[in-house]
């Protein structure tokens, strides 16, 4: 496709590591006049010419969509580039000959953020040894010491996602855009500050944690937070159990799902919530309850279909 017609135009991206990485890689080639980070997934207010890592809220959007959330309407008016891989990887594959080589590693933030690290392209692994350097963190609690030992690739999306969770996607975008190496992202003071804020909020949510499990099938964690941490909590809780996890945030009506029933819930509750994501592995779905529906109504319907 002729991407040059999108030079200097407006780009809109999803507010998470995959969306931010998609925007940064597109930006290296297209030099956009503006980059938008809409509050509501798929909202195209501001008339973006390209949407990345986001499915337009309706079929009437006219522009280029580079996305992996699936289930696109038959009557869509937009041009679509899609596949079963992170959106940032779709962007990378589309533009890799045009993206300066010293920025190629930035796709890893999106791929890891989307929980699909093994999709990292071979040429990036070959040329970026720094991704495999480890950072160590030591915690002392009640006199005993714990060491956490993690490669940089594993941590690369964390600070970017935390800035988005704090409502600062522009910060995340600018840090990744101006970074020369993965370590520049890891050591950015503003991103570290966001991570500390998110950690505090996560602890507060855990102290308040009253889960309930419906028919041994879906464990629901109903939170009330000003942070966008549904996905983070769903991933953490899913690591502890094999029921399907559903985290609902009462404050913003967003939800996140992990487990075998991801797509089942998407289909059965399609009239009450916009849900998308990717199958494969554990399943990784998220979305929003529709504005006119209460979360209690959503949960009642869920109980009735399980
Ligand atoms: Mn995303």
Boltz pocket constraint, residues with backbone or C-beta under 6 A from the ligand:
constraints:
  - pocket:
      binder: B
      contacts: [[A, 14], [A, 16], [A, 17], [A, 18], [A, 19], [A, 53]]
      max_distance: 6.0
